[in-house]
Amino acid sequence: MKETIKNQVYELRTKSNITQEALAEALGVTRQTIIAIEKGNYTPSVILALKIAKFFKKSIEDIFQIKYEK
C-alpha cells in the first residue's frame, strides 16, 4: 500500500486571501516551495509543517493527512 500526504494548504491560503508569495515570505521559503506543497509534489519538513500550522492557527492534522493508495 502506497502512502502519500494530502494537504489543505491551497484551500486555507485562498480562503484567507493570501498570495503564494506572501505565504512563502511569512514562512521563510520560496514561492516555488508553496506551489510544490499545494500541488502535492513536495512533503514539507516537520519544521515547515509546524510553521504552516502555526501560521493558519490549525493543528498539523487539520492541514496534512496521510492518504493510502493500493
N, C-alpha and C positions, 0 to 999 in steps of 0.2 A: 504494500500500500504506500502510495506517494503522499508526502506531507508538504503542503505549501502554506504560505502565510497570506491571508486575506486581510485587507485593512480598510479603514473608513476615512483615511486622510483627505481624499478628494472631497467627500461629502461634507466633512467637518469644515474644511477650508472654504468651500464655496458657500456653505450655509453662513459662515462668519464673514463673508465678503472680503476675504484676504487673498491677495495675489500670491502666486507661487514665489515670486521674488521677495515679497515681504515676509512670508513664512520662512524661506531659506535664510534671510538675513537674521530673523529673530532666533533661529536655531543654530546659526553659525555654519551653514552648509551652502552648497551651490544650488541654483535653481534646477540644474540637471539632476541633482540628488532627489529633490522633491518630485520631479517628473517621474523618475525611475521608481520611487516608492509608490506613487499614486497608480502607476501602470502595473505594479506588482512585479517589476523586473529586478527589484532590489529589496532585500530584507535589511532594515536598519540594525545597527548595533544596539545592544541593551541601553547604552548611554543615550543614543539618539532617540530610541523609542520612549525612554523616560522623559526626555526633553519635550517630545511631541505631546505626550500625555499631559505633562505639566502645562504646556502652552494652551491646550484646549480644555484644561481643568477636567480631565476624564481619567478613568483608570486605563492602564495598558490593555486590559481585557476588553474594554469598550471600543478600543481602536483597532487592535490586532487580534485575529483569530486564526487558529490552525484549521486548514481545510484538508480533508482526507480524500484522496482520489485513488481509484483502483487501477 
